[in-house]
């Protein structure tokens, strides 16, 4: 008590506190990366379309991303600390307003259910979503929910809200990431939500895809879109995926995994190497009912199968779809909105399959090699992939 009253000691103590604060902040700045700028090596890795891989027949939107659906925002937070933390958060917002007060219709589909998807039962029951969609790692779902709830309760107009259906999906990044450390915090989730923006979406080893693995190579975040012709409504469908699953990789029917000698059951023993999860988020501006959005979400599973997944026992394969159309919003202005008819949805189903398939390829191609908690996962070789595609008569090319 006596020393604390002396000006010298008080000044010394205060200086020490300031020094330590600066030291900790600097250390965190070196380890934590938010919206990490890509290196020259990362920038050199192409998207699927850059090398001539163009699944399907429909054209893409201008960005070939989920953000081609007007109003959709994507935010990411990448957590890269020391030698063992390789994880993060990816968020998708249907619009930039108050989602709780201006809900959007949604559908949810479970392929194989070995996973955790918080908020799914209320989507199935009510056919709507009221929060951002958050993707992260398996053991960080509680922190994802906490972040979503914190953000939602803080929105102006939500002062009397007593229940929030936080929507959080996950995949297990426990090979590259110290997943038991549960390094994702609620504040990281809030930061990813608040960083959400329109425009180009960063892909590959970023956000919730930082520590993921696909078909034995580095997986990650991928996105794509498709636009219907005016005669079919001119609607856009966008897909964003978090890929962390396996099987026997195929790209446009070409057996890439077999040719590269890296595939499920290669040695006729099930070692769980195809287990994992994949989350698909679909957005559209088509005015769909929640029932038809559930049907739309189910079509994402066709794309996952086309990529070579058998949906093994340990795989958590989920898709969520929502509509941004003002006419089907769940608010006081729309009482009986039902959306377009069943007879009009088939082209949208095609768009969903094509966009999801290309998003999966983009996640794989854009991902970079990552050294982490238990070893290194290499990115797929673009040169080898191009050579195999050419071998099977595909017109692809990549010049570094």
C-alpha positions as CSV (number, residue, x, y, z in Angstrom):
1,X,0.0,0.0,0.0
2,X,2.8,2.4,0.9
3,X,4.7,1.8,-2.3
4,X,1.7,2.1,-4.4
5,X,1.3,5.7,-3.2
6,X,4.7,6.8,-4.4
7,X,4.6,8.4,-7.9
8,X,7.7,6.6,-9.1
9,X,6.4,3.2,-8.4
10,X,3.0,4.0,-9.8
11,X,4.7,5.3,-13.0
12,X,6.9,2.2,-13.2
13,X,3.9,-0.1,-12.7
14,X,1.8,1.6,-15.3
15,X,4.7,1.5,-17.8
16,X,5.0,-2.2,-17.2
17,X,1.3,-2.8,-17.9
18,X,1.5,-0.8,-21.2
19,X,4.6,-2.8,-22.2
20,X,3.0,-6.1,-21.6
21,X,-0.2,-5.1,-23.4
22,X,1.8,-4.1,-26.5
23,X,3.8,-7.3,-26.3
24,X,0.7,-9.5,-26.2
25,X,-1.0,-7.5,-29.0
26,X,2.1,-7.9,-31.1
27,X,2.2,-11.6,-30.5
28,X,-1.4,-12.1,-31.3
29,X,-0.9,-10.0,-34.5
30,X,1.8,-12.4,-35.6
31,X,-0.3,-15.5,-35.0
32,X,-3.9,-14.6,-35.7
33,X,-4.7,-13.8,-39.3
34,X,-8.0,-12.4,-40.3
35,X,-8.9,-12.4,-44.0
36,X,-5.3,-13.5,-44.7
37,X,-3.7,-11.9,-47.8
38,X,-2.7,-14.6,-50.3
39,X,1.0,-15.2,-51.0
40,X,2.2,-15.4,-54.6
41,X,2.1,-19.2,-54.4
42,X,-1.5,-19.2,-53.3
43,X,-2.5,-16.6,-55.9
44,X,-1.0,-18.9,-58.6
45,X,-3.4,-21.7,-57.8
46,X,-6.3,-21.6,-60.3
47,X,-10.0,-22.1,-59.9
48,X,-11.6,-24.9,-61.9
49,X,-12.8,-22.7,-64.7
50,X,-9.3,-21.2,-65.1
51,X,-8.0,-24.5,-66.4
52,X,-11.1,-25.4,-68.5
53,X,-13.0,-27.5,-65.9
54,X,-16.6,-26.3,-66.4
55,X,-19.2,-28.7,-65.0
56,X,-22.6,-28.6,-66.5
57,X,-24.3,-26.4,-69.2
58,X,-25.5,-23.3,-67.4
59,X,-23.5,-20.0,-67.3
60,X,-22.1,-18.7,-64.0
61,X,-22.8,-15.4,-62.4
62,X,-20.3,-12.5,-62.8
63,X,-18.2,-13.6,-59.8
64,X,-19.0,-17.3,-60.0
65,X,-19.7,-17.2,-56.3
66,X,-22.5,-17.4,-53.8
67,X,-22.4,-13.6,-53.6
68,X,-23.8,-13.5,-57.2
69,X,-27.1,-13.9,-55.4
70,X,-27.9,-10.2,-54.6
71,X,-27.7,-9.3,-51.0
72,X,-25.7,-12.4,-49.8
73,X,-22.7,-11.6,-47.7
74,X,-19.7,-13.9,-46.8
75,X,-17.3,-13.3,-43.9
76,X,-14.3,-15.3,-42.8
77,X,-11.9,-15.4,-39.9
78,X,-8.7,-17.6,-40.2
79,X,-7.0,-18.7,-37.0
80,X,-3.4,-19.7,-37.6
81,X,-1.4,-19.9,-34.3
82,X,2.0,-21.5,-33.8
83,X,2.5,-25.0,-35.2
84,X,-0.8,-26.5,-34.2
85,X,-3.8,-24.2,-34.6
86,X,-5.2,-24.3,-38.1
87,X,-8.9,-23.5,-38.0
88,X,-11.4,-20.7,-38.4
89,X,-14.9,-19.5,-39.1
90,X,-16.8,-18.9,-42.3
91,X,-20.2,-17.1,-42.2
92,X,-23.0,-16.6,-44.8
93,X,-25.6,-13.9,-44.3
94,X,-28.7,-14.0,-46.5
95,X,-29.0,-10.2,-46.3
96,X,-27.4,-7.3,-44.4
97,X,-30.4,-6.4,-42.4
98,X,-31.9,-7.7,-39.1
99,X,-32.2,-11.4,-39.9
100,X,-34.2,-12.1,-36.8
101,X,-36.8,-9.6,-37.7
102,X,-36.7,-10.2,-41.5
103,X,-36.3,-14.0,-41.6
104,X,-35.8,-15.8,-44.9
105,X,-37.4,-19.2,-45.9
106,X,-35.0,-22.1,-45.8
107,X,-34.7,-25.8,-46.3
108,X,-32.3,-28.3,-44.7
109,X,-31.2,-31.7,-45.9
110,X,-29.2,-34.4,-44.2
111,X,-27.3,-36.9,-46.3
112,X,-25.3,-39.0,-43.9
113,X,-25.8,-37.6,-40.4
114,X,-22.5,-38.3,-38.6
115,X,-22.0,-34.7,-37.6
116,X,-23.4,-31.7,-35.7
117,X,-25.6,-29.1,-37.3
118,X,-27.0,-26.8,-34.7
119,X,-30.4,-25.2,-35.4
120,X,-31.3,-27.8,-38.0
121,X,-34.5,-29.1,-36.3
122,X,-36.1,-25.7,-36.1
123,X,-35.3,-25.1,-39.8
124,X,-37.1,-28.4,-40.5
125,X,-40.0,-27.4,-38.3
126,X,-40.5,-23.8,-39.3
127,X,-38.8,-23.6,-42.7
128,X,-36.9,-20.4,-42.0
129,X,-33.7,-19.0,-40.7
130,X,-33.2,-16.1,-38.4
131,X,-29.4,-15.8,-38.0
132,X,-26.2,-15.9,-40.0
133,X,-25.1,-19.4,-41.1
134,X,-21.8,-20.2,-39.4
135,X,-19.3,-22.9,-40.4
136,X,-16.4,-23.9,-38.1
137,X,-14.8,-27.1,-36.6
138,X,-16.5,-29.9,-34.7
139,X,-15.6,-28.9,-31.2
140,X,-16.3,-25.2,-31.7
141,X,-20.0,-25.5,-32.5
142,X,-20.8,-24.2,-28.9
143,X,-18.6,-21.2,-29.5
144,X,-20.2,-20.7,-32.9
145,X,-23.6,-20.7,-31.3
146,X,-22.5,-18.3,-28.6
147,X,-21.1,-15.9,-31.2
148,X,-24.3,-16.0,-33.3
149,X,-26.5,-15.4,-30.2
150,X,-24.3,-12.6,-28.9
151,X,-24.4,-10.9,-32.3
152,X,-28.2,-11.4,-32.8
153,X,-29.1,-10.1,-29.4
154,X,-27.0,-7.0,-30.0
155,X,-28.9,-6.0,-33.2
156,X,-31.1,-2.9,-32.9
157,X,-34.7,-4.0,-32.6
158,X,-33.9,-7.3,-30.8
159,X,-34.1,-5.9,-27.3
160,X,-37.0,-8.2,-26.4
161,X,-35.7,-11.4,-28.1
162,X,-35.7,-14.3,-25.7
163,X,-34.9,-17.2,-28.1
164,X,-32.4,-17.4,-30.9
165,X,-32.0,-20.4,-33.3
166,X,-28.3,-20.2,-33.9
167,X,-27.3,-22.0,-37.1
168,X,-23.8,-23.6,-37.0
169,X,-22.4,-26.4,-39.1
170,X,-19.0,-28.1,-38.8
171,X,-16.4,-30.4,-40.1
172,X,-13.6,-32.1,-38.2
173,X,-10.2,-30.5,-38.8
174,X,-8.4,-32.5,-36.1
175,X,-5.5,-33.7,-38.2
176,X,-4.1,-30.2,-39.0
177,X,-5.6,-28.4,-36.1
178,X,-5.3,-28.9,-32.3
179,X,-9.1,-29.3,-32.2
180,X,-9.2,-30.3,-28.5
181,X,-7.8,-26.9,-27.6
182,X,-11.0,-25.3,-28.8
183,X,-9.2,-22.2,-30.0
184,X,-12.2,-20.7,-31.8
185,X,-13.9,-18.2,-29.5
186,X,-17.2,-16.4,-29.7
187,X,-15.5,-13.2,-30.5
188,X,-14.0,-14.7,-33.6
189,X,-17.4,-15.7,-34.8
190,X,-18.7,-12.2,-34.2
191,X,-15.7,-10.8,-36.2
192,X,-16.4,-13.2,-39.1
193,X,-20.1,-12.0,-39.1
194,X,-19.2,-8.4,-39.0
195,X,-16.6,-8.8,-41.7
196,X,-19.2,-10.3,-44.0
197,X,-19.4,-8.5,-47.4
198,X,-20.5,-8.9,-51.0
199,X,-18.1,-9.4,-53.8
200,X,-15.4,-12.1,-54.4
201,X,-15.1,-14.9,-51.9
202,X,-11.7,-16.1,-50.8
203,X,-11.3,-19.9,-51.3
204,X,-9.1,-22.7,-50.2
205,X,-7.2,-22.9,-46.9
206,X,-9.1,-20.1,-45.3
207,X,-11.8,-19.6,-42.6
208,X,-13.6,-22.8,-41.7
209,X,-11.6,-24.5,-44.4
210,X,-8.1,-23.7,-43.0
211,X,-7.6,-27.2,-41.5
212,X,-9.8,-29.4,-43.7
213,X,-8.8,-32.4,-45.9
214,X,-10.5,-33.7,-49.1
215,X,-9.7,-37.0,-50.8
216,X,-6.4,-37.1,-49.0
217,X,-5.4,-33.6,-50.3
218,X,-5.9,-30.2,-48.8
219,X,-9.6,-29.2,-48.8
220,X,-11.2,-25.9,-47.9
221,X,-13.8,-23.3,-48.8
222,X,-15.1,-23.2,-52.4
223,X,-17.9,-21.4,-54.1
224,X,-19.6,-21.1,-57.5
225,X,-22.9,-20.0,-59.1
226,X,-25.2,-20.6,-62.0
227,X,-27.7,-18.2,-63.7
228,X,-30.8,-19.4,-65.5
229,X,-31.8,-17.8,-68.8
230,X,-34.5,-15.2,-68.8
231,X,-37.0,-17.6,-70.3
232,X,-36.6,-19.7,-67.2
233,X,-36.9,-16.8,-64.8
234,X,-33.3,-15.5,-64.9
235,X,-32.8,-16.6,-61.3
236,X,-29.3,-17.2,-59.8
237,X,-28.2,-20.1,-57.6
238,X,-25.0,-19.8,-55.6
239,X,-23.2,-22.5,-53.6
240,X,-20.5,-22.3,-50.9
241,X,-18.9,-25.5,-49.5
242,X,-16.7,-26.5,-46.6
243,X,-15.0,-29.7,-47.9
244,X,-13.5,-32.3,-45.5
245,X,-14.5,-35.6,-46.9
246,X,-13.1,-38.4,-49.0
247,X,-13.8,-41.2,-51.4
248,X,-12.5,-41.8,-55.0
249,X,-12.0,-38.3,-56.5
250,X,-13.6,-37.8,-59.9
251,X,-13.7,-34.5,-61.9
252,X,-16.2,-34.4,-64.7
253,X,-16.1,-38.2,-64.7
254,X,-12.3,-38.5,-64.9
255,X,-10.9,-40.9,-62.2
256,X,-8.4,-38.5,-60.7
257,X,-8.0,-40.4,-57.5
258,X,-7.3,-43.7,-59.1
259,X,-4.9,-42.2,-61.6
260,X,-3.0,-40.5,-58.7
261,X,-3.1,-43.7,-56.6
262,X,-4.8,-41.9,-53.8
263,X,-8.3,-43.2,-53.0
264,X,-10.6,-44.9,-50.6
265,X,-10.2,-48.7,-50.2
266,X,-7.1,-48.7,-52.3
267,X,-5.6,-51.4,-50.1
268,X,-9.0,-53.1,-49.5
269,X,-9.0,-52.2,-45.8
270,X,-11.3,-49.6,-44.4
271,X,-9.1,-47.2,-42.4
272,X,-11.7,-44.5,-42.3
273,X,-9.8,-42.5,-44.9
274,X,-13.1,-41.5,-46.6
275,X,-14.7,-40.3,-43.4
276,X,-15.2,-36.6,-42.8
277,X,-17.8,-34.1,-43.6
278,X,-19.0,-31.6,-46.2
279,X,-21.3,-28.7,-45.7
280,X,-23.1,-27.0,-48.6
281,X,-24.8,-23.6,-48.3
282,X,-27.1,-22.8,-51.3
283,X,-28.6,-19.3,-51.9
284,X,-31.0,-18.3,-54.6
285,X,-33.1,-15.2,-55.5
286,X,-35.8,-17.5,-56.8
287,X,-39.0,-17.1,-54.7
288,X,-39.1,-20.6,-53.3
289,X,-41.2,-22.0,-50.5
290,X,-39.3,-23.8,-47.6
291,X,-40.6,-27.1,-48.9
292,X,-39.0,-26.5,-52.4
293,X,-35.8,-25.1,-50.7
294,X,-35.5,-28.4,-48.9
295,X,-35.8,-30.1,-52.2
296,X,-33.2,-27.8,-53.6
297,X,-30.8,-28.6,-50.7
298,X,-31.2,-32.3,-51.4
299,X,-29.8,-31.9,-54.9
300,X,-26.5,-30.8,-53.5
301,X,-25.9,-34.5,-52.5
302,X,-25.9,-35.4,-56.2
303,X,-22.9,-33.2,-56.7
304,X,-21.1,-34.7,-53.7
305,X,-21.7,-38.1,-55.2
306,X,-20.4,-36.9,-58.6
307,X,-17.2,-35.8,-56.9
308,X,-16.6,-39.4,-55.8
309,X,-18.0,-39.6,-52.2
310,X,-19.8,-42.8,-51.1
311,X,-21.1,-41.0,-48.0
312,X,-19.4,-43.3,-45.6
313,X,-20.4,-44.1,-42.0
314,X,-18.2,-41.4,-40.5
315,X,-19.3,-38.7,-42.9
316,X,-21.5,-35.7,-42.0
317,X,-23.0,-34.5,-45.2
318,X,-25.5,-31.6,-44.9
319,X,-27.0,-28.9,-47.1
320,X,-28.9,-25.8,-46.3
321,X,-30.7,-23.6,-48.9
322,X,-32.4,-20.3,-48.5
323,X,-34.1,-17.7,-50.7
324,X,-33.4,-14.0,-50.7
325,X,-36.5,-13.1,-52.6
326,X,-38.4,-10.3,-50.9
327,X,-41.8,-11.8,-51.8
328,X,-41.2,-14.9,-49.6
329,X,-39.6,-13.2,-46.6
330,X,-41.0,-14.3,-43.2
331,X,-42.1,-10.9,-41.8
332,X,-45.3,-9.1,-41.0
333,X,-45.7,-7.9,-44.6
334,X,-45.8,-11.5,-46.1
335,X,-48.6,-13.6,-44.7
336,X,-49.2,-16.3,-47.3
337,X,-46.2,-16.3,-49.6
338,X,-45.7,-19.8,-51.3
339,X,-43.2,-19.1,-54.0
340,X,-43.1,-20.4,-57.6
341,X,-44.8,-23.7,-58.5
342,X,-43.3,-27.2,-58.4
343,X,-43.3,-27.3,-62.2
344,X,-40.8,-24.4,-62.3
345,X,-38.1,-25.7,-60.0
346,X,-36.3,-28.3,-62.1
347,X,-33.9,-25.8,-63.8
348,X,-33.0,-24.6,-60.3
349,X,-32.2,-28.2,-59.3
350,X,-29.8,-28.4,-62.2
351,X,-28.2,-25.1,-61.2
352,X,-27.7,-26.3,-57.6
353,X,-26.0,-29.5,-58.8
354,X,-23.7,-27.7,-61.2
355,X,-22.8,-24.9,-58.7
356,X,-22.1,-27.3,-55.9
357,X,-19.9,-29.5,-58.0
358,X,-17.8,-26.6,-59.2
359,X,-17.6,-25.2,-55.7
360,X,-16.1,-28.5,-54.5
361,X,-13.5,-28.5,-57.3
362,X,-12.7,-24.8,-56.4
363,X,-12.1,-25.7,-52.8
364,X,-9.7,-28.5,-53.8
365,X,-7.8,-26.5,-56.4
366,X,-7.5,-23.3,-54.5
367,X,-6.3,-24.9,-51.3
368,X,-2.6,-24.7,-50.5
369,X,-0.5,-27.3,-48.6
370,X,-0.7,-26.9,-44.9
371,X,1.6,-28.1,-42.1
372,X,-0.1,-28.4,-38.8
373,X,-0.8,-30.3,-35.6
374,X,-0.1,-33.8,-36.7
375,X,1.6,-33.4,-40.0
376,X,1.4,-31.9,-43.5
377,X,-1.4,-32.2,-46.0
378,X,-0.3,-31.4,-49.5
379,X,-2.4,-29.5,-52.0
380,X,-3.4,-31.5,-55.1
381,X,-0.9,-31.1,-58.0
382,X,-2.4,-28.9,-60.7
383,X,0.1,-30.1,-63.2
384,X,-0.6,-33.8,-62.6
385,X,-4.4,-33.2,-62.6
386,X,-4.2,-31.4,-65.9
387,X,-2.1,-34.2,-67.4
388,X,-4.7,-36.8,-66.3
389,X,-7.6,-34.7,-67.6
390,X,-5.9,-34.4,-71.0
391,X,-5.2,-38.2,-71.0
392,X,-9.0,-38.7,-70.9
393,X,-9.6,-36.2,-73.7
394,X,-10.6,-33.2,-71.7
395,X,-9.6,-29.8,-73.1
396,X,-7.8,-28.3,-70.1
397,X,-4.7,-26.2,-69.7
398,X,-2.7,-24.5,-67.0
399,X,0.2,-22.2,-67.6
400,X,2.0,-21.0,-64.4
